């Protein structure tokens, strides 16, 4: 898996979300530096699980669409003397 990189702006948004969460939900004040390291930890150690789940979900959607396409092709197939339909 290629490393997922966020832009500086995206990372700043994610770090801010962590800061707000810790302040509002856990009554802990965390600095920008600490949240930055926490985000790196989450990305490195936990991110792959979310990434893989996203891939699995996307694959399920694509497979479902492929099944729909296969059914649609079967429905418009014309009868021939070759044995299909």
PyMOL Python script that loads the backbone (N, CA, C, O; Angstrom):
from pymol import cmd

cmd.read_pdbstr("""\
ATOM      1  N   UNK A   1       0.839  -1.168   0.000  1.00  0.00           N
ATOM      2  CA  UNK A   1       0.000   0.000   0.000  1.00  0.00           C
ATOM      3  C   UNK A   1       0.887   1.236   0.000  1.00  0.00           C
ATOM      4  O   UNK A   1       1.839   1.338   0.773  1.00  0.00           O
ATOM      5  N   UNK A   2       0.563   2.151  -0.863  1.00  0.00           N
ATOM      6  CA  UNK A   2       1.300   3.408  -0.907  1.00  0.00           C
ATOM      7  C   UNK A   2       0.947   4.248   0.317  1.00  0.00           C
ATOM      8  O   UNK A   2      -0.180   4.210   0.812  1.00  0.00           O
ATOM      9  N   UNK A   3       1.909   4.988   0.783  1.00  0.00           N
ATOM     10  CA  UNK A   3       1.666   5.852   1.939  1.00  0.00           C
ATOM     11  C   UNK A   3       0.661   6.931   1.568  1.00  0.00           C
ATOM     12  O   UNK A   3       0.765   7.560   0.515  1.00  0.00           O
ATOM     13  N   UNK A   4      -0.303   7.136   2.440  1.00  0.00           N
ATOM     14  CA  UNK A   4      -1.310   8.163   2.208  1.00  0.00           C
ATOM     15  C   UNK A   4      -0.774   9.474   2.754  1.00  0.00           C
ATOM     16  O   UNK A   4      -0.428   9.576   3.931  1.00  0.00           O
ATOM     17  N   UNK A   5      -0.710  10.461   1.897  1.00  0.00           N
ATOM     18  CA  UNK A   5      -0.196  11.773   2.285  1.00  0.00           C
ATOM     19  C   UNK A   5      -1.339  12.782   2.240  1.00  0.00           C
ATOM     20  O   UNK A   5      -2.136  12.806   1.302  1.00  0.00           O
ATOM     21  N   UNK A   6      -1.397  13.601   3.261  1.00  0.00           N
ATOM     22  CA  UNK A   6      -2.356  14.692   3.290  1.00  0.00           C
ATOM     23  C   UNK A   6      -1.614  15.995   3.019  1.00  0.00           C
ATOM     24  O   UNK A   6      -0.441  16.140   3.365  1.00  0.00           O
ATOM     25  N   UNK A   7      -2.306  16.931   2.403  1.00  0.00           N
ATOM     26  CA  UNK A   7      -1.707  18.245   2.218  1.00  0.00           C
ATOM     27  C   UNK A   7      -1.564  18.900   3.586  1.00  0.00           C
ATOM     28  O   UNK A   7      -2.138  18.437   4.571  1.00  0.00           O
ATOM     29  N   UNK A   8      -0.811  19.956   3.633  1.00  0.00           N
ATOM     30  CA  UNK A   8      -0.615  20.694   4.882  1.00  0.00           C
ATOM     31  C   UNK A   8      -1.960  21.165   5.433  1.00  0.00           C
ATOM     32  O   UNK A   8      -2.206  21.086   6.637  1.00  0.00           O
ATOM     33  N   UNK A   9      -2.822  21.651   4.553  1.00  0.00           N
ATOM     34  CA  UNK A   9      -4.136  22.146   4.952  1.00  0.00           C
ATOM     35  C   UNK A   9      -5.015  21.012   5.481  1.00  0.00           C
ATOM     36  O   UNK A   9      -5.693  21.170   6.495  1.00  0.00           O
ATOM     37  N   UNK A  10      -5.001  19.863   4.787  1.00  0.00           N
ATOM     38  CA  UNK A  10      -5.793  18.715   5.234  1.00  0.00           C
ATOM     39  C   UNK A  10      -5.327  18.225   6.601  1.00  0.00           C
ATOM     40  O   UNK A  10      -6.141  17.940   7.479  1.00  0.00           O
ATOM     41  N   UNK A  11      -4.015  18.132   6.770  1.00  0.00           N
ATOM     42  CA  UNK A  11      -3.472  17.676   8.052  1.00  0.00           C
ATOM     43  C   UNK A  11      -3.841  18.651   9.165  1.00  0.00           C
ATOM     44  O   UNK A  11      -4.152  18.232  10.280  1.00  0.00           O
ATOM     45  N   UNK A  12      -3.810  19.923   8.876  1.00  0.00           N
ATOM     46  CA  UNK A  12      -4.174  20.934   9.862  1.00  0.00           C
ATOM     47  C   UNK A  12      -5.631  20.755  10.307  1.00  0.00           C
ATOM     48  O   UNK A  12      -5.938  20.870  11.493  1.00  0.00           O
ATOM     49  N   UNK A  13      -6.516  20.477   9.363  1.00  0.00           N
ATOM     50  CA  UNK A  13      -7.931  20.244   9.679  1.00  0.00           C
ATOM     51  C   UNK A  13      -8.071  19.014  10.572  1.00  0.00           C
ATOM     52  O   UNK A  13      -8.809  19.044  11.556  1.00  0.00           O
ATOM     53  N   UNK A  14      -7.368  17.934  10.236  1.00  0.00           N
ATOM     54  CA  UNK A  14      -7.448  16.708  11.028  1.00  0.00           C
ATOM     55  C   UNK A  14      -6.897  16.912  12.432  1.00  0.00           C
ATOM     56  O   UNK A  14      -7.477  16.425  13.402  1.00  0.00           O
ATOM     57  N   UNK A  15      -5.798  17.619  12.545  1.00  0.00           N
ATOM     58  CA  UNK A  15      -5.207  17.901  13.857  1.00  0.00           C
ATOM     59  C   UNK A  15      -6.178  18.742  14.680  1.00  0.00           C
ATOM     60  O   UNK A  15      -6.366  18.481  15.869  1.00  0.00           O
ATOM     61  N   UNK A  16      -6.792  19.740  14.069  1.00  0.00           N
ATOM     62  CA  UNK A  16      -7.769  20.569  14.781  1.00  0.00           C
ATOM     63  C   UNK A  16      -8.951  19.735  15.271  1.00  0.00           C
ATOM     64  O   UNK A  16      -9.454  19.958  16.372  1.00  0.00           O
ATOM     65  N   UNK A  17      -9.393  18.777  14.461  1.00  0.00           N
ATOM     66  CA  UNK A  17     -10.490  17.908  14.873  1.00  0.00           C
ATOM     67  C   UNK A  17     -10.097  17.070  16.095  1.00  0.00           C
ATOM     68  O   UNK A  17     -10.908  16.870  16.999  1.00  0.00           O
ATOM     69  N   UNK A  18      -8.865  16.586  16.119  1.00  0.00           N
ATOM     70  CA  UNK A  18      -8.383  15.847  17.283  1.00  0.00           C
ATOM     71  C   UNK A  18      -8.355  16.737  18.520  1.00  0.00           C
ATOM     72  O   UNK A  18      -8.786  16.321  19.596  1.00  0.00           O
ATOM     73  N   UNK A  19      -7.854  17.947  18.373  1.00  0.00           N
ATOM     74  CA  UNK A  19      -7.792  18.883  19.497  1.00  0.00           C
ATOM     75  C   UNK A  19      -9.180  19.139  20.070  1.00  0.00           C
ATOM     76  O   UNK A  19      -9.375  19.091  21.285  1.00  0.00           O
ATOM     77  N   UNK A  20     -10.135  19.409  19.201  1.00  0.00           N
ATOM     78  CA  UNK A  20     -11.508  19.687  19.635  1.00  0.00           C
ATOM     79  C   UNK A  20     -12.093  18.465  20.330  1.00  0.00           C
ATOM     80  O   UNK A  20     -12.739  18.598  21.369  1.00  0.00           O
ATOM     81  N   UNK A  21     -11.878  17.283  19.775  1.00  0.00           N
ATOM     82  CA  UNK A  21     -12.399  16.063  20.383  1.00  0.00           C
ATOM     83  C   UNK A  21     -11.860  15.893  21.801  1.00  0.00           C
ATOM     84  O   UNK A  21     -12.625  15.655  22.735  1.00  0.00           O
ATOM     85  N   UNK A  22     -10.562  16.014  21.956  1.00  0.00           N
ATOM     86  CA  UNK A  22      -9.961  15.834  23.280  1.00  0.00           C
ATOM     87  C   UNK A  22     -10.468  16.881  24.266  1.00  0.00           C
ATOM     88  O   UNK A  22     -10.687  16.574  25.437  1.00  0.00           O
ATOM     89  N   UNK A  23     -10.655  18.112  23.800  1.00  0.00           N
ATOM     90  CA  UNK A  23     -11.132  19.165  24.687  1.00  0.00           C
ATOM     91  C   UNK A  23     -12.597  18.957  25.064  1.00  0.00           C
ATOM     92  O   UNK A  23     -12.953  19.062  26.238  1.00  0.00           O
ATOM     93  N   UNK A  24     -13.454  18.661  24.075  1.00  0.00           N
ATOM     94  CA  UNK A  24     -14.886  18.569  24.325  1.00  0.00           C
ATOM     95  C   UNK A  24     -15.309  17.249  24.960  1.00  0.00           C
ATOM     96  O   UNK A  24     -16.172  17.240  25.838  1.00  0.00           O
ATOM     97  N   UNK A  25     -14.728  16.158  24.543  1.00  0.00           N
ATOM     98  CA  UNK A  25     -15.168  14.852  25.011  1.00  0.00           C
ATOM     99  C   UNK A  25     -14.391  14.340  26.223  1.00  0.00           C
ATOM    100  O   UNK A  25     -14.945  13.624  27.057  1.00  0.00           O
ATOM    101  N   UNK A  26     -13.123  14.698  26.323  1.00  0.00           N
ATOM    102  CA  UNK A  26     -12.281  14.148  27.382  1.00  0.00           C
ATOM    103  C   UNK A  26     -11.762  15.209  28.349  1.00  0.00           C
ATOM    104  O   UNK A  26     -11.035  14.898  29.293  1.00  0.00           O
ATOM    105  N   UNK A  27     -12.138  16.452  28.108  1.00  0.00           N
ATOM    106  CA  UNK A  27     -11.676  17.563  28.939  1.00  0.00           C
ATOM    107  C   UNK A  27     -10.154  17.584  29.076  1.00  0.00           C
ATOM    108  O   UNK A  27      -9.621  17.863  30.150  1.00  0.00           O
ATOM    109  N   UNK A  28      -9.471  17.289  27.988  1.00  0.00           N
ATOM    110  CA  UNK A  28      -8.013  17.327  27.955  1.00  0.00           C
ATOM    111  C   UNK A  28      -7.577  18.363  26.936  1.00  0.00           C
ATOM    112  O   UNK A  28      -8.067  18.395  25.807  1.00  0.00           O
ATOM    113  N   UNK A  29      -6.657  19.197  27.350  1.00  0.00           N
ATOM    114  CA  UNK A  29      -6.128  20.184  26.423  1.00  0.00           C
ATOM    115  C   UNK A  29      -4.832  19.646  25.833  1.00  0.00           C
ATOM    116  O   UNK A  29      -3.842  19.452  26.539  1.00  0.00           O
ATOM    117  N   UNK A  30      -4.858  19.413  24.540  1.00  0.00           N
ATOM    118  CA  UNK A  30      -3.672  18.896  23.861  1.00  0.00           C
ATOM    119  C   UNK A  30      -3.143  19.952  22.916  1.00  0.00           C
ATOM    120  O   UNK A  30      -3.909  20.641  22.242  1.00  0.00           O
ATOM    121  N   UNK A  31      -1.848  20.070  22.873  1.00  0.00           N
ATOM    122  CA  UNK A  31      -1.221  21.034  21.983  1.00  0.00           C
ATOM    123  C   UNK A  31      -1.201  20.548  20.554  1.00  0.00           C
ATOM    124  O   UNK A  31      -1.432  19.371  20.275  1.00  0.00           O
ATOM    125  N   UNK A  32      -0.927  21.456  19.669  1.00  0.00           N
ATOM    126  CA  UNK A  32      -0.846  21.161  18.236  1.00  0.00           C
ATOM    127  C   UNK A  32       0.182  20.068  17.964  1.00  0.00           C
ATOM    128  O   UNK A  32      -0.060  19.146  17.185  1.00  0.00           O
ATOM    129  N   UNK A  33       1.324  20.189  18.615  1.00  0.00           N
ATOM    130  CA  UNK A  33       2.424  19.246  18.438  1.00  0.00           C
ATOM    131  C   UNK A  33       1.999  17.828  18.836  1.00  0.00           C
ATOM    132  O   UNK A  33       2.258  16.873  18.104  1.00  0.00           O
ATOM    133  N   UNK A  34       1.344  17.693  20.005  1.00  0.00           N
ATOM    134  CA  UNK A  34       0.898  16.385  20.478  1.00  0.00           C
ATOM    135  C   UNK A  34      -0.152  15.776  19.546  1.00  0.00           C
ATOM    136  O   UNK A  34      -0.111  14.584  19.243  1.00  0.00           O
ATOM    137  N   UNK A  35      -1.083  16.604  19.102  1.00  0.00           N
ATOM    138  CA  UNK A  35      -2.124  16.115  18.194  1.00  0.00           C
ATOM    139  C   UNK A  35      -1.529  15.706  16.854  1.00  0.00           C
ATOM    140  O   UNK A  35      -1.997  14.755  16.228  1.00  0.00           O
ATOM    141  N   UNK A  36      -0.509  16.413  16.417  1.00  0.00           N
ATOM    142  CA  UNK A  36       0.169  16.072  15.161  1.00  0.00           C
ATOM    143  C   UNK A  36       0.792  14.678  15.275  1.00  0.00           C
ATOM    144  O   UNK A  36       0.662  13.859  14.366  1.00  0.00           O
ATOM    145  N   UNK A  37       1.469  14.417  16.395  1.00  0.00           N
ATOM    146  CA  UNK A  37       2.067  13.100  16.606  1.00  0.00           C
ATOM    147  C   UNK A  37       1.003  12.020  16.752  1.00  0.00           C
ATOM    148  O   UNK A  37       1.179  10.904  16.264  1.00  0.00           O
ATOM    149  N   UNK A  38      -0.104  12.347  17.422  1.00  0.00           N
ATOM    150  CA  UNK A  38      -1.193  11.378  17.569  1.00  0.00           C
ATOM    151  C   UNK A  38      -1.778  11.037  16.199  1.00  0.00           C
ATOM    152  O   UNK A  38      -2.059   9.873  15.913  1.00  0.00           O
ATOM    153  N   UNK A  39      -1.960  12.043  15.361  1.00  0.00           N
ATOM    154  CA  UNK A  39      -2.471  11.798  14.012  1.00  0.00           C
ATOM    155  C   UNK A  39      -1.524  10.896  13.227  1.00  0.00           C
ATOM    156  O   UNK A  39      -1.970   9.987  12.527  1.00  0.00           O
ATOM    157  N   UNK A  40      -0.227  11.140  13.338  1.00  0.00           N
ATOM    158  CA  UNK A  40       0.748  10.282  12.659  1.00  0.00           C
ATOM    159  C   UNK A  40       0.653   8.845  13.166  1.00  0.00           C
ATOM    160  O   UNK A  40       0.720   7.898  12.383  1.00  0.00           O
ATOM    161  N   UNK A  41       0.497   8.691  14.482  1.00  0.00           N
ATOM    162  CA  UNK A  41       0.359   7.348  15.060  1.00  0.00           C
ATOM    163  C   UNK A  41      -0.894   6.654  14.521  1.00  0.00           C
ATOM    164  O   UNK A  41      -0.841   5.503  14.089  1.00  0.00           O
ATOM    165  N   UNK A  42      -2.008   7.363  14.552  1.00  0.00           N
ATOM    166  CA  UNK A  42      -3.267   6.783  14.071  1.00  0.00           C
ATOM    167  C   UNK A  42      -3.136   6.396  12.602  1.00  0.00           C
ATOM    168  O   UNK A  42      -3.560   5.314  12.196  1.00  0.00           O
ATOM    169  N   UNK A  43      -2.551   7.279  11.817  1.00  0.00           N
ATOM    170  CA  UNK A  43      -2.385   7.004  10.387  1.00  0.00           C
ATOM    171  C   UNK A  43      -1.519   5.780  10.146  1.00  0.00           C
ATOM    172  O   UNK A  43      -1.839   4.935   9.309  1.00  0.00           O
ATOM    173  N   UNK A  44      -0.419   5.690  10.887  1.00  0.00           N
ATOM    174  CA  UNK A  44       0.541   4.602  10.680  1.00  0.00           C
ATOM    175  C   UNK A  44       0.039   3.273  11.235  1.00  0.00           C
ATOM    176  O   UNK A  44       0.134   2.242  10.570  1.00  0.00           O
ATOM    177  N   UNK A  45      -0.490   3.301  12.443  1.00  0.00           N
ATOM    178  CA  UNK A  45      -0.830   2.059  13.137  1.00  0.00           C
ATOM    179  C   UNK A  45      -2.263   1.591  12.924  1.00  0.00           C
ATOM    180  O   UNK A  45      -2.535   0.394  13.009  1.00  0.00           O
ATOM    181  N   UNK A  46      -3.175   2.500  12.653  1.00  0.00           N
ATOM    182  CA  UNK A  46      -4.588   2.136  12.567  1.00  0.00           C
ATOM    183  C   UNK A  46      -5.163   2.412  11.180  1.00  0.00           C
ATOM    184  O   UNK A  46      -6.125   1.768  10.761  1.00  0.00           O
ATOM    185  N   UNK A  47      -4.577   3.356  10.481  1.00  0.00           N
ATOM    186  CA  UNK A  47      -5.115   3.782   9.185  1.00  0.00           C
ATOM    187  C   UNK A  47      -5.312   2.663   8.187  1.00  0.00           C
ATOM    188  O   UNK A  47      -6.271   2.687   7.415  1.00  0.00           O
ATOM    189  N   UNK A  48      -4.421   1.677   8.186  1.00  0.00           N
ATOM    190  CA  UNK A  48      -4.527   0.573   7.227  1.00  0.00           C
ATOM    191  C   UNK A  48      -5.819  -0.216   7.396  1.00  0.00           C
ATOM    192  O   UNK A  48      -6.374  -0.725   6.422  1.00  0.00           O
ATOM    193  N   UNK A  49      -6.296  -0.318   8.632  1.00  0.00           N
ATOM    194  CA  UNK A  49      -7.541  -1.054   8.876  1.00  0.00           C
ATOM    195  C   UNK A  49      -8.720  -0.332   8.219  1.00  0.00           C
ATOM    196  O   UNK A  49      -9.579  -0.961   7.601  1.00  0.00           O
ATOM    197  N   UNK A  50      -8.749   0.988   8.361  1.00  0.00           N
ATOM    198  CA  UNK A  50      -9.809   1.771   7.734  1.00  0.00           C
ATOM    199  C   UNK A  50      -9.666   1.771   6.211  1.00  0.00           C
ATOM    200  O   UNK A  50     -10.658   1.685   5.487  1.00  0.00           O
ATOM    201  N   UNK A  51      -8.447   1.868   5.743  1.00  0.00           N
ATOM    202  CA  UNK A  51      -8.171   1.849   4.306  1.00  0.00           C
ATOM    203  C   UNK A  51      -8.656   0.530   3.701  1.00  0.00           C
ATOM    204  O   UNK A  51      -9.342   0.518   2.679  1.00  0.00           O
ATOM    205  N   UNK A  52      -8.288  -0.578   4.346  1.00  0.00           N
ATOM    206  CA  UNK A  52      -8.684  -1.901   3.843  1.00  0.00           C
ATOM    207  C   UNK A  52     -10.197  -2.078   3.875  1.00  0.00           C
ATOM    208  O   UNK A  52     -10.769  -2.676   2.964  1.00  0.00           O
ATOM    209  N   UNK A  53     -10.852  -1.564   4.917  1.00  0.00           N
ATOM    210  CA  UNK A  53     -12.313  -1.663   4.969  1.00  0.00           C
ATOM    211  C   UNK A  53     -12.930  -0.860   3.835  1.00  0.00           C
ATOM    212  O   UNK A  53     -13.904  -1.299   3.224  1.00  0.00           O
ATOM    213  N   UNK A  54     -12.378   0.303   3.550  1.00  0.00           N
ATOM    214  CA  UNK A  54     -12.864   1.123   2.440  1.00  0.00           C
ATOM    215  C   UNK A  54     -12.699   0.407   1.106  1.00  0.00           C
ATOM    216  O   UNK A  54     -13.590   0.444   0.257  1.00  0.00           O
ATOM    217  N   UNK A  55     -11.554  -0.244   0.930  1.00  0.00           N
ATOM    218  CA  UNK A  55     -11.333  -1.016  -0.299  1.00  0.00           C
ATOM    219  C   UNK A  55     -12.332  -2.160  -0.412  1.00  0.00           C
ATOM    220  O   UNK A  55     -12.874  -2.414  -1.488  1.00  0.00           O
ATOM    221  N   UNK A  56     -12.572  -2.844   0.693  1.00  0.00           N
ATOM    222  CA  UNK A  56     -13.516  -3.953   0.698  1.00  0.00           C
ATOM    223  C   UNK A  56     -14.923  -3.464   0.353  1.00  0.00           C
ATOM    224  O   UNK A  56     -15.627  -4.091  -0.438  1.00  0.00           O
ATOM    225  N   UNK A  57     -15.325  -2.349   0.946  1.00  0.00           N
ATOM    226  CA  UNK A  57     -16.646  -1.782   0.650  1.00  0.00           C
ATOM    227  C   UNK A  57     -16.753  -1.378  -0.818  1.00  0.00           C
ATOM    228  O   UNK A  57     -17.769  -1.633  -1.464  1.00  0.00           O
ATOM    229  N   UNK A  58     -15.702  -0.749  -1.341  1.00  0.00           N
ATOM    230  CA  UNK A  58     -15.702  -0.342  -2.749  1.00  0.00           C
ATOM    231  C   UNK A  58     -15.767  -1.564  -3.663  1.00  0.00           C
ATOM    232  O   UNK A  58     -16.476  -1.560  -4.670  1.00  0.00           O
ATOM    233  N   UNK A  59     -15.022  -2.610  -3.301  1.00  0.00           N
ATOM    234  CA  UNK A  59     -15.031  -3.829  -4.104  1.00  0.00           C
ATOM    235  C   UNK A  59     -16.424  -4.456  -4.126  1.00  0.00           C
ATOM    236  O   UNK A  59     -16.869  -4.940  -5.167  1.00  0.00           O
ATOM    237  N   UNK A  60     -17.107  -4.450  -2.994  1.00  0.00           N
ATOM    238  CA  UNK A  60     -18.468  -4.994  -2.932  1.00  0.00           C
ATOM    239  C   UNK A  60     -19.410  -4.225  -3.855  1.00  0.00           C
ATOM    240  O   UNK A  60     -20.249  -4.813  -4.537  1.00  0.00           O
ATOM    241  N   UNK A  61     -19.259  -2.914  -3.866  1.00  0.00           N
ATOM    242  CA  UNK A  61     -20.105  -2.089  -4.730  1.00  0.00           C
ATOM    243  C   UNK A  61     -19.831  -2.401  -6.197  1.00  0.00           C
ATOM    244  O   UNK A  61     -20.763  -2.571  -6.983  1.00  0.00           O
ATOM    245  N   UNK A  62     -18.552  -2.476  -6.568  1.00  0.00           N
ATOM    246  CA  UNK A  62     -18.187  -2.753  -7.961  1.00  0.00           C
ATOM    247  C   UNK A  62     -18.676  -4.144  -8.376  1.00  0.00           C
ATOM    248  O   UNK A  62     -19.206  -4.310  -9.474  1.00  0.00           O
ATOM    249  N   UNK A  63     -18.502  -5.135  -7.509  1.00  0.00           N
ATOM    250  CA  UNK A  63     -18.969  -6.485  -7.836  1.00  0.00           C
ATOM    251  C   UNK A  63     -20.484  -6.513  -8.024  1.00  0.00           C
ATOM    252  O   UNK A  63     -20.989  -7.192  -8.918  1.00  0.00           O
ATOM    253  N   UNK A  64     -21.202  -5.779  -7.188  1.00  0.00           N
ATOM    254  CA  UNK A  64     -22.656  -5.689  -7.342  1.00  0.00           C
ATOM    255  C   UNK A  64     -23.045  -5.062  -8.663  1.00  0.00           C
ATOM    256  O   UNK A  64     -23.980  -5.518  -9.321  1.00  0.00           O
ATOM    257  N   UNK A  65     -22.331  -4.016  -9.055  1.00  0.00           N
ATOM    258  CA  UNK A  65     -22.611  -3.358 -10.336  1.00  0.00           C
ATOM    259  C   UNK A  65     -22.276  -4.290 -11.501  1.00  0.00           C
ATOM    260  O   UNK A  65     -22.992  -4.315 -12.502  1.00  0.00           O
ATOM    261  N   UNK A  66     -21.187  -5.057 -11.370  1.00  0.00           N
ATOM    262  CA  UNK A  66     -20.825  -6.005 -12.426  1.00  0.00           C
ATOM    263  C   UNK A  66     -21.901  -7.081 -12.573  1.00  0.00           C
ATOM    264  O   UNK A  66     -22.215  -7.506 -13.684  1.00  0.00           O
ATOM    265  N   UNK A  67     -22.455  -7.513 -11.454  1.00  0.00           N
ATOM    266  CA  UNK A  67     -23.545  -8.491 -11.502  1.00  0.00           C
ATOM    267  C   UNK A  67     -24.750  -7.896 -12.219  1.00  0.00           C
ATOM    268  O   UNK A  67     -25.381  -8.556 -13.044  1.00  0.00           O
ATOM    269  N   UNK A  68     -25.065  -6.641 -11.897  1.00  0.00           N
ATOM    270  CA  UNK A  68     -26.178  -5.956 -12.560  1.00  0.00           C
ATOM    271  C   UNK A  68     -25.943  -5.877 -14.068  1.00  0.00           C
ATOM    272  O   UNK A  68     -26.859  -6.101 -14.859  1.00  0.00           O
ATOM    273  N   UNK A  69     -24.703  -5.555 -14.459  1.00  0.00           N
ATOM    274  CA  UNK A  69     -24.379  -5.484 -15.885  1.00  0.00           C
ATOM    275  C   UNK A  69     -24.525  -6.848 -16.552  1.00  0.00           C
ATOM    276  O   UNK A  69     -25.056  -6.957 -17.658  1.00  0.00           O
ATOM    277  N   UNK A  70     -24.056  -7.871 -15.877  1.00  0.00           N
ATOM    278  CA  UNK A  70     -24.153  -9.215 -16.424  1.00  0.00           C
ATOM    279  C   UNK A  70     -25.621  -9.601 -16.631  1.00  0.00           C
ATOM    280  O   UNK A  70     -25.985 -10.170 -17.660  1.00  0.00           O
ATOM    281  N   UNK A  71     -26.451  -9.284 -15.643  1.00  0.00           N
ATOM    282  CA  UNK A  71     -27.886  -9.558 -15.768  1.00  0.00           C
ATOM    283  C   UNK A  71     -28.493  -8.774 -16.923  1.00  0.00           C
ATOM    284  O   UNK A  71     -29.318  -9.300 -17.670  1.00  0.00           O
ATOM    285  N   UNK A  72     -28.084  -7.517 -17.069  1.00  0.00           N
ATOM    286  CA  UNK A  72     -28.620  -6.673 -18.140  1.00  0.00           C
ATOM    287  C   UNK A  72     -28.228  -7.233 -19.514  1.00  0.00           C
ATOM    288  O   UNK A  72     -29.042  -7.227 -20.438  1.00  0.00           O
ATOM    289  N   UNK A  73     -27.004  -7.710 -19.650  1.00  0.00           N
ATOM    290  CA  UNK A  73     -26.576  -8.324 -20.912  1.00  0.00           C
ATOM    291  C   UNK A  73     -27.398  -9.575 -21.210  1.00  0.00           C
ATOM    292  O   UNK A  73     -27.815  -9.796 -22.347  1.00  0.00           O
ATOM    293  N   UNK A  74     -27.624 -10.382 -20.190  1.00  0.00           N
ATOM    294  CA  UNK A  74     -28.400 -11.611 -20.372  1.00  0.00           C
ATOM    295  C   UNK A  74     -29.826 -11.285 -20.821  1.00  0.00           C
ATOM    296  O   UNK A  74     -30.394 -11.975 -21.668  1.00  0.00           O
ATOM    297  N   UNK A  75     -30.397 -10.221 -20.239  1.00  0.00           N
ATOM    298  CA  UNK A  75     -31.774  -9.849 -20.575  1.00  0.00           C
ATOM    299  C   UNK A  75     -31.930  -9.407 -22.026  1.00  0.00           C
ATOM    300  O   UNK A  75     -32.988  -9.615 -22.619  1.00  0.00           O
ATOM    301  N   UNK A  76     -30.901  -8.806 -22.604  1.00  0.00           N
ATOM    302  CA  UNK A  76     -31.039  -8.321 -23.986  1.00  0.00           C
ATOM    303  C   UNK A  76     -30.472  -9.298 -25.013  1.00  0.00           C
ATOM    304  O   UNK A  76     -30.496  -9.037 -26.216  1.00  0.00           O
ATOM    305  N   UNK A  77     -29.966 -10.420 -24.525  1.00  0.00           N
ATOM    306  CA  UNK A  77     -29.430 -11.422 -25.441  1.00  0.00           C
ATOM    307  C   UNK A  77     -30.562 -11.950 -26.320  1.00  0.00           C
ATOM    308  O   UNK A  77     -31.676 -12.191 -25.854  1.00  0.00           O
ATOM    309  N   UNK A  78     -30.247 -12.123 -27.596  1.00  0.00           N
ATOM    310  CA  UNK A  78     -31.224 -12.602 -28.567  1.00  0.00           C
ATOM    311  C   UNK A  78     -31.120 -14.113 -28.702  1.00  0.00           C
ATOM    312  O   UNK A  78     -30.022 -14.668 -28.658  1.00  0.00           O
ATOM    313  N   UNK A  79     -32.246 -14.776 -28.867  1.00  0.00           N
ATOM    314  CA  UNK A  79     -32.222 -16.234 -29.034  1.00  0.00           C
ATOM    315  C   UNK A  79     -31.542 -16.631 -30.355  1.00  0.00           C
ATOM    316  O   UNK A  79     -31.732 -15.981 -31.383  1.00  0.00           O
ATOM    317  N   UNK A  80     -30.769 -17.678 -30.307  1.00  0.00           N
ATOM    318  CA  UNK A  80     -30.117 -18.220 -31.499  1.00  0.00           C
ATOM    319  C   UNK A  80     -30.231 -19.731 -31.442  1.00  0.00           C
ATOM    320  O   UNK A  80     -30.712 -20.294 -30.458  1.00  0.00           O
ATOM    321  N   UNK A  81     -29.792 -20.372 -32.488  1.00  0.00           N
ATOM    322  CA  UNK A  81     -29.818 -21.837 -32.509  1.00  0.00           C
ATOM    323  C   UNK A  81     -28.583 -22.416 -31.849  1.00  0.00           C
ATOM    324  O   UNK A  81     -28.397 -23.632 -31.887  1.00  0.00           O
ATOM    325  N   UNK A  82     -27.728 -21.597 -31.244  1.00  0.00           N
ATOM    326  CA  UNK A  82     -26.528 -22.069 -30.567  1.00  0.00           C
ATOM    327  C   UNK A  82     -26.789 -22.577 -29.162  1.00  0.00           C
ATOM    328  O   UNK A  82     -25.865 -23.073 -28.519  1.00  0.00           O
ATOM    329  N   UNK A  83     -28.007 -22.475 -28.663  1.00  0.00           N
ATOM    330  CA  UNK A  83     -28.325 -23.039 -27.360  1.00  0.00           C
ATOM    331  C   UNK A  83     -28.530 -22.045 -26.240  1.00  0.00           C
ATOM    332  O   UNK A  83     -29.087 -22.405 -25.203  1.00  0.00           O
ATOM    333  N   UNK A  84     -28.106 -20.829 -26.409  1.00  0.00           N
ATOM    334  CA  UNK A  84     -28.395 -19.887 -25.334  1.00  0.00           C
ATOM    335  C   UNK A  84     -29.764 -19.271 -25.557  1.00  0.00           C
ATOM    336  O   UNK A  84     -30.178 -19.054 -26.696  1.00  0.00           O
ATOM    337  N   UNK A  85     -30.431 -19.006 -24.523  1.00  0.00           N
ATOM    338  CA  UNK A  85     -31.798 -18.474 -24.507  1.00  0.00           C
ATOM    339  C   UNK A  85     -32.687 -19.282 -25.354  1.00  0.00           C
ATOM    340  O   UNK A  85     -33.877 -18.984 -25.462  1.00  0.00           O
TER     341      UNK A  85
END
""", "prot")
cmd.dss("prot")
cmd.show_as("cartoon", "prot")
cmd.util.cbc("prot")
cmd.orient("prot")
